[in-house]
Amino acid sequence: MLSELAAIVGASHVATDPDITAAHARDWTGRFVGTADVVVSPGTDEEVAAVAAACAAARTPMVPQGGNTSLVAGAVPEAGQVVVDLRRLQRLEVDPVARVAVAGAGVTIGALHRAAAEHGLRYAVDLASRDTATVGGTIATNAGGLRVVRHGMTRAQLLGIGAVLADGSRVEHRPGFVRDNTGYHLPSLLAGSEGTLALVTSAQLRLIPLMAGRVVALQGFPSIEAAVVAGTAAAADGRVEAVELMLRPGVELVCTVTGLAPPPAAAAYLLTESSSPDGLPDDALVALDPADVTRLWSYRERHAEAIATLGPTHKLDVTLPQPMLAEFLTAVPGVVAAAYPDAGVWLYGHVGDGNVHVNVTGVDSGDEELSDLVLRAVVDRRGTISSEHGVGRAKARWLHLVRSPAELALFHRIKAAFDPDGLLNPGVLSA
Ligand SMILES: Cc1cc2nc3c(=O)[nH]c(=O)nc-3n(C[C@H](O)[C@H](O)[C@H](O)COP(=O)(O)OP(=O)(O)OC[C@H]3O[C@@H](n4cnc5c(N)ncnc54)[C@H](O)[C@@H]3O)c2cc1C
């Protein structure tokens, strides 16, 4: 098997040395650690197909991996599985007239933004992991990020896709335009499939014009409820690009870890971005030039990094219906403290569309009861157990709380149609 893989991709692109494979065996949070016996890095679509065919012939399960920034253990391999690292797929072309990018699966979201910006364009999906997360990984997870409130999630940006199935066959559909009504929409189906249906090799992505200007405002509120009410109103304004909520303990932690100057004290903060300064409240900190924009965004974007300094983090990203948001945010620290009095609970999120990132530190990283407590508190309030990070291995046990038996049976039939031998990412999306 190893020599066959080496013959396909070249010996230097097959890794078995633990010094190299270790980084592919664990997730970004450090909470989930698996075993990466072999990491293979194909450099072309043809090589991906040949790798898949070789693994299929040997009945060896494959774990597709991009930037490995998954927060739900979506790309953590087990012994006997081959990690297929797709980062060498670096094709990147921008058609400024059609406003379409064709990007290889390994292109990072940051690189895509930079290439689009050369033509006065941008990609509508943006997230703090932009310089590591890949086009393939963000499609596989249907990543959301900072601008969903205005532009939708990754699925809404997909015009076409190139993919390799578990048996090594290639499937491509690249119309290059939105108006294409020719049956099942493969890009939509692969968006959010978390590497269980196919290896994404490339995509056609819709691009949009760069913002005319960027106006970022940071505003403090005396209560969570007041911030949520203001965030909901901001989200309804069609010009607003991002509406992010932070709470005082999280902002204080970010300032301690990063050395950023603390903003005026408040119980909760809203960070909003739009292209116009119209309608900004008098008491907001406002950034108009690029350095200040980056600085204000740092309060929000550096939360994950700051929390990670406290040890492996239990991350639960969820969505609540807007009327339940403030109540959930207020209640969840108590829900956790009742069972884990020493835990730290850090809450923030893309609140404009109901997203909350619940981060818990100081808890045994293997403890699943914590997930059970929080996810059931979400479902009790008619929310969903995954807002944007996906289900991965971390939440597979709880999928039945939000998807009916009939839906899950259909999931299995779709999986069987794409991957009848169950070779792609076993354990992900299915407990
Ligand atoms: C600091 C930080 C901030 C983040 N912010 C956000 C955010 O705002 N919004 C958000 O949605 N997520 C966020 N994430 C989570 C993460 O960045 C996303 O889930 C991202 O889409 C993962 O991309 P990746 O390339 O790292 O994929 P990986 O982590 O490598 O893989 C993710 C999943 O996709 C599969 N996969 C990867 N590549 C392919 C491929 N080519 N074909 C088929 N399957 C594949 C894997 O098997 C796995 O199931 C954040 C993560 C970090 C660390």
The ligand as an SDF file (V2000), in Angstrom:
LIG
                    3D

 53 58  0  0  0  0  0  0  0  0999 V2000
   -9.6080   30.2960   15.2290 C   0  0  0  0  0  0  0  0  0  0  0  0
  -10.6980   29.5740   14.4990 C   0  0  0  0  0  0  0  0  0  0  0  0
  -11.8160   30.2690   14.0680 C   0  0  0  0  0  0  0  0  0  0  0  0
  -12.8330   29.6150   13.3800 C   0  0  0  0  0  0  0  0  0  0  0  0
  -13.9200   30.3470   12.9780 N   0  0  0  0  0  0  0  0  0  0  0  0
  -14.9060   29.7230   12.2910 C   0  0  0  0  0  0  0  0  0  0  0  0
  -16.0550   30.4580   11.8560 C   0  0  0  0  0  0  0  0  0  0  0  0
  -16.2040   31.6470   12.1160 O   0  0  0  0  0  0  0  0  0  0  0  0
  -16.9870   29.7910   11.1420 N   0  0  0  0  0  0  0  0  0  0  0  0
  -16.8750   28.4620   10.8410 C   0  0  0  0  0  0  0  0  0  0  0  0
  -17.7550   27.9050   10.1790 O   0  0  0  0  0  0  0  0  0  0  0  0
  -15.8070   27.7410   11.2720 N   0  0  0  0  0  0  0  0  0  0  0  0
  -14.8310   28.3300   11.9750 C   0  0  0  0  0  0  0  0  0  0  0  0
  -13.7560   27.6080   12.4100 N   0  0  0  0  0  0  0  0  0  0  0  0
  -13.6950   26.1640   12.1510 C   0  0  0  0  0  0  0  0  0  0  0  0
  -12.9140   25.7520   10.9040 C   0  0  0  0  0  0  0  0  0  0  0  0
  -11.9740   26.7480   10.5140 O   0  0  0  0  0  0  0  0  0  0  0  0
  -13.8610   25.4470    9.7560 C   0  0  0  0  0  0  0  0  0  0  0  0
  -14.6490   24.3220   10.0800 O   0  0  0  0  0  0  0  0  0  0  0  0
  -13.1790   25.1940    8.4090 C   0  0  0  0  0  0  0  0  0  0  0  0
  -14.1760   25.0550    7.4280 O   0  0  0  0  0  0  0  0  0  0  0  0
  -12.2880   23.9640    8.3800 C   0  0  0  0  0  0  0  0  0  0  0  0
  -11.4710   24.0260    7.2210 O   0  0  0  0  0  0  0  0  0  0  0  0
  -10.1290   23.1650    7.1340 P   0  0  0  0  0  0  0  0  0  0  0  0
   -9.5310   23.3620    5.7870 O   0  0  0  0  0  0  0  0  0  0  0  0
   -9.2430   23.4570    8.2740 O   0  0  0  0  0  0  0  0  0  0  0  0
  -10.7140   21.6940    7.2110 O   0  0  0  0  0  0  0  0  0  0  0  0
  -10.2770   20.4800    8.1640 P   0  0  0  0  0  0  0  0  0  0  0  0
  -10.3210   20.8980    9.5740 O   0  0  0  0  0  0  0  0  0  0  0  0
   -9.0310   19.8900    7.6700 O   0  0  0  0  0  0  0  0  0  0  0  0
  -11.4790   19.4820    7.8700 O   0  0  0  0  0  0  0  0  0  0  0  0
  -12.7860   19.8000    8.2390 C   0  0  0  0  0  0  0  0  0  0  0  0
  -13.7430   18.7290    7.7120 C   0  0  0  0  0  0  0  0  0  0  0  0
  -13.7550   18.7570    6.2950 O   0  0  0  0  0  0  0  0  0  0  0  0
  -13.2690   17.5370    5.7400 C   0  0  0  0  0  0  0  0  0  0  0  0
  -12.4290   17.9570    4.5950 N   0  0  0  0  0  0  0  0  0  0  0  0
  -11.3640   18.7840    4.6100 C   0  0  0  0  0  0  0  0  0  0  0  0
  -10.9310   18.9880    3.3530 N   0  0  0  0  0  0  0  0  0  0  0  0
  -11.7300   18.2630    2.5390 C   0  0  0  0  0  0  0  0  0  0  0  0
  -11.8020   18.0780    1.1380 C   0  0  0  0  0  0  0  0  0  0  0  0
  -10.9680   18.6770    0.2920 N   0  0  0  0  0  0  0  0  0  0  0  0
  -12.7610   17.2500    0.6470 N   0  0  0  0  0  0  0  0  0  0  0  0
  -13.6360   16.6300    1.4690 C   0  0  0  0  0  0  0  0  0  0  0  0
  -13.6220   16.7670    2.8050 N   0  0  0  0  0  0  0  0  0  0  0  0
  -12.6930   17.5960    3.3320 C   0  0  0  0  0  0  0  0  0  0  0  0
  -12.5370   16.8500    6.8670 C   0  0  0  0  0  0  0  0  0  0  0  0
  -12.5640   15.4520    6.7190 O   0  0  0  0  0  0  0  0  0  0  0  0
  -13.3300   17.3150    8.0770 C   0  0  0  0  0  0  0  0  0  0  0  0
  -14.4940   16.5500    8.2240 O   0  0  0  0  0  0  0  0  0  0  0  0
  -12.7300   28.2290   13.1140 C   0  0  0  0  0  0  0  0  0  0  0  0
  -11.6040   27.5310   13.5480 C   0  0  0  0  0  0  0  0  0  0  0  0
  -10.6010   28.1830   14.2310 C   0  0  0  0  0  0  0  0  0  0  0  0
   -9.3970   27.3970   14.6620 C   0  0  0  0  0  0  0  0  0  0  0  0
  1  2  1  0
  2  3  1  0
  2 52  2  0
  3  4  2  0
  4  5  1  0
  4 50  1  0
  5  6  2  0
  6  7  1  0
  6 13  1  0
  7  8  2  0
  7  9  1  0
  9 10  1  0
 10 11  2  0
 10 12  1  0
 12 13  2  0
 13 14  1  0
 14 15  1  0
 14 50  1  0
 15 16  1  0
 16 17  1  0
 16 18  1  0
 18 19  1  0
 18 20  1  0
 20 21  1  0
 20 22  1  0
 22 23  1  0
 23 24  1  0
 24 25  2  0
 24 26  1  0
 24 27  1  0
 27 28  1  0
 28 29  2  0
 28 30  1  0
 28 31  1  0
 31 32  1  0
 32 33  1  0
 33 34  1  0
 33 48  1  0
 34 35  1  0
 35 36  1  0
 35 46  1  0
 36 37  1  0
 36 45  1  0
 37 38  2  0
 38 39  1  0
 39 40  1  0
 39 45  2  0
 40 41  1  0
 40 42  2  0
 42 43  1  0
 43 44  2  0
 44 45  1  0
 46 47  1  0
 46 48  1  0
 48 49  1  0
 50 51  2  0
 51 52  1  0
 52 53  1  0
M  END
$$$$
